[in-house]
Amino acid sequence: MNRSAKNLIKFLEQKGFFFKRSKGSHQIYFNPITNKTVVVPMHGNNDLPKGTFFSILRQAGIDKDEFQ
């Protein structure tokens, strides 16, 4: 499983999130339907730590089994 930030952002955009703003190396995405906001750290091309990746999915209201 690819846990890169770019891959996560692509998945979030498919689920209705859109780019709202950025602050430093973090990008903020918002879903107007669910009224949820998530922050995605963009630290190069490295994979996100597993806990961080699944925590962002949880904050977005997405079950980790949907991401396959």
PyRosetta script that sets phi, psi and omega in degrees:
from pyrosetta import init, pose_from_sequence

init()
pose = pose_from_sequence("MNRSAKNLIKFLEQKGFFFKRSKGSHQIYFNPITNKTVVVPMHGNNDLPKGTFFSILRQAGIDKDEFQ")
pose.set_psi(1, 131.6)
pose.set_omega(1, 179.9)
pose.set_phi(2, -86.5)
pose.set_psi(2, 114.0)
pose.set_omega(2, -177.7)
pose.set_phi(3, -104.8)
pose.set_psi(3, 31.1)
pose.set_omega(3, 179.5)
pose.set_phi(4, -74.4)
pose.set_psi(4, 155.9)
pose.set_omega(4, 179.6)
pose.set_phi(5, -64.6)
pose.set_psi(5, -37.0)
pose.set_omega(5, 179.2)
pose.set_phi(6, -63.1)
pose.set_psi(6, -41.8)
pose.set_omega(6, 178.9)
pose.set_phi(7, -66.1)
pose.set_psi(7, -40.1)
pose.set_omega(7, 178.2)
pose.set_phi(8, -64.1)
pose.set_psi(8, -42.8)
pose.set_omega(8, 179.7)
pose.set_phi(9, -63.2)
pose.set_psi(9, -41.9)
pose.set_omega(9, 178.4)
pose.set_phi(10, -60.8)
pose.set_psi(10, -41.5)
pose.set_omega(10, 178.7)
pose.set_phi(11, -66.4)
pose.set_psi(11, -42.5)
pose.set_omega(11, 178.9)
pose.set_phi(12, -62.4)
pose.set_psi(12, -39.9)
pose.set_omega(12, 178.9)
pose.set_phi(13, -65.2)
pose.set_psi(13, -34.1)
pose.set_omega(13, 176.0)
pose.set_phi(14, -66.6)
pose.set_psi(14, -27.6)
pose.set_omega(14, -179.5)
pose.set_phi(15, -89.7)
pose.set_psi(15, 7.1)
pose.set_omega(15, 174.5)
pose.set_phi(16, 102.7)
pose.set_psi(16, 2.3)
pose.set_omega(16, 177.9)
pose.set_phi(17, -82.2)
pose.set_psi(17, 148.1)
pose.set_omega(17, 175.0)
pose.set_phi(18, -134.0)
pose.set_psi(18, 155.8)
pose.set_omega(18, -178.6)
pose.set_phi(19, -67.0)
pose.set_psi(19, 127.0)
pose.set_omega(19, -179.8)
pose.set_phi(20, -102.5)
pose.set_psi(20, -52.4)
pose.set_omega(20, 179.9)
pose.set_phi(21, -166.9)
pose.set_psi(21, 174.9)
pose.set_omega(21, 175.0)
pose.set_phi(22, -134.7)
pose.set_psi(22, 154.9)
pose.set_omega(22, 176.9)
pose.set_phi(23, -141.1)
pose.set_psi(23, 107.5)
pose.set_omega(23, -176.5)
pose.set_phi(24, 66.5)
pose.set_psi(24, -125.6)
pose.set_omega(24, -178.8)
pose.set_phi(25, -99.3)
pose.set_psi(25, 18.7)
pose.set_omega(25, 179.8)
pose.set_phi(26, -117.8)
pose.set_psi(26, 134.5)
pose.set_omega(26, 178.1)
pose.set_phi(27, -109.1)
pose.set_psi(27, 138.4)
pose.set_omega(27, -176.4)
pose.set_phi(28, -109.0)
pose.set_psi(28, 127.3)
pose.set_omega(28, -179.6)
pose.set_phi(29, -118.5)
pose.set_psi(29, 144.7)
pose.set_omega(29, -175.8)
pose.set_phi(30, -131.4)
pose.set_psi(30, 140.9)
pose.set_omega(30, 175.0)
pose.set_phi(31, -115.2)
pose.set_psi(31, 111.6)
pose.set_omega(31, -176.7)
pose.set_phi(32, -70.5)
pose.set_psi(32, -21.9)
pose.set_omega(32, -179.5)
pose.set_phi(33, -73.2)
pose.set_psi(33, -48.1)
pose.set_omega(33, -178.8)
pose.set_phi(34, -92.0)
pose.set_psi(34, -10.2)
pose.set_omega(34, -178.4)
pose.set_phi(35, 59.5)
pose.set_psi(35, 38.9)
pose.set_omega(35, 179.7)
pose.set_phi(36, -111.9)
pose.set_psi(36, 144.7)
pose.set_omega(36, 177.5)
pose.set_phi(37, -122.4)
pose.set_psi(37, 135.6)
pose.set_omega(37, 176.5)
pose.set_phi(38, -129.6)
pose.set_psi(38, 149.8)
pose.set_omega(38, 178.6)
pose.set_phi(39, -111.7)
pose.set_psi(39, 125.8)
pose.set_omega(39, -179.3)
pose.set_phi(40, -113.7)
pose.set_psi(40, 118.1)
pose.set_omega(40, 177.1)
pose.set_phi(41, -75.1)
pose.set_psi(41, 133.5)
pose.set_omega(41, 179.1)
pose.set_phi(42, -114.3)
pose.set_psi(42, 91.6)
pose.set_omega(42, -178.4)
pose.set_phi(43, -114.6)
pose.set_psi(43, 71.2)
pose.set_omega(43, 179.2)
pose.set_phi(44, 75.8)
pose.set_psi(44, -156.3)
pose.set_omega(44, -178.2)
pose.set_phi(45, -95.8)
pose.set_psi(45, 12.2)
pose.set_omega(45, -179.0)
pose.set_phi(46, -74.6)
pose.set_psi(46, 151.1)
pose.set_omega(46, 173.7)
pose.set_phi(47, -69.1)
pose.set_psi(47, 147.6)
pose.set_omega(47, 174.6)
pose.set_phi(48, -73.8)
pose.set_psi(48, 149.2)
pose.set_omega(48, 173.2)
pose.set_phi(49, -57.8)
pose.set_psi(49, 147.1)
pose.set_omega(49, -175.7)
pose.set_phi(50, -55.3)
pose.set_psi(50, -45.0)
pose.set_omega(50, -179.2)
pose.set_phi(51, -64.5)
pose.set_psi(51, -40.7)
pose.set_omega(51, 178.7)
pose.set_phi(52, -65.0)
pose.set_psi(52, -44.3)
pose.set_omega(52, -179.2)
pose.set_phi(53, -58.9)
pose.set_psi(53, -50.4)
pose.set_omega(53, -178.2)
pose.set_phi(54, -72.3)
pose.set_psi(54, -27.1)
pose.set_omega(54, 176.1)
pose.set_phi(55, -66.9)
pose.set_psi(55, -39.9)
pose.set_omega(55, 177.8)
pose.set_phi(56, -64.5)
pose.set_psi(56, -42.5)
pose.set_omega(56, 177.2)
pose.set_phi(57, -60.9)
pose.set_psi(57, -42.2)
pose.set_omega(57, -179.4)
pose.set_phi(58, -63.7)
pose.set_psi(58, -43.1)
pose.set_omega(58, 178.7)
pose.set_phi(59, -63.9)
pose.set_psi(59, -29.8)
pose.set_omega(59, 179.2)
pose.set_phi(60, -79.8)
pose.set_psi(60, -8.8)
pose.set_omega(60, -179.2)
pose.set_phi(61, 80.5)
pose.set_psi(61, 26.4)
pose.set_omega(61, -178.2)
pose.set_phi(62, -111.3)
pose.set_psi(62, 130.9)
pose.set_omega(62, 177.4)
pose.set_phi(63, -71.5)
pose.set_psi(63, 138.3)
pose.set_omega(63, -177.2)
pose.set_phi(64, -64.5)
pose.set_psi(64, -20.3)
pose.set_omega(64, 177.7)
pose.set_phi(65, -73.1)
pose.set_psi(65, -20.3)
pose.set_omega(65, 176.6)
pose.set_phi(66, -70.0)
pose.set_psi(66, -26.3)
pose.set_omega(66, -178.0)
pose.set_phi(67, -89.0)
pose.set_psi(67, 91.3)
pose.set_omega(67, 177.7)
pose.set_phi(68, -139.3)
pose.dump_pdb("model.pdb")
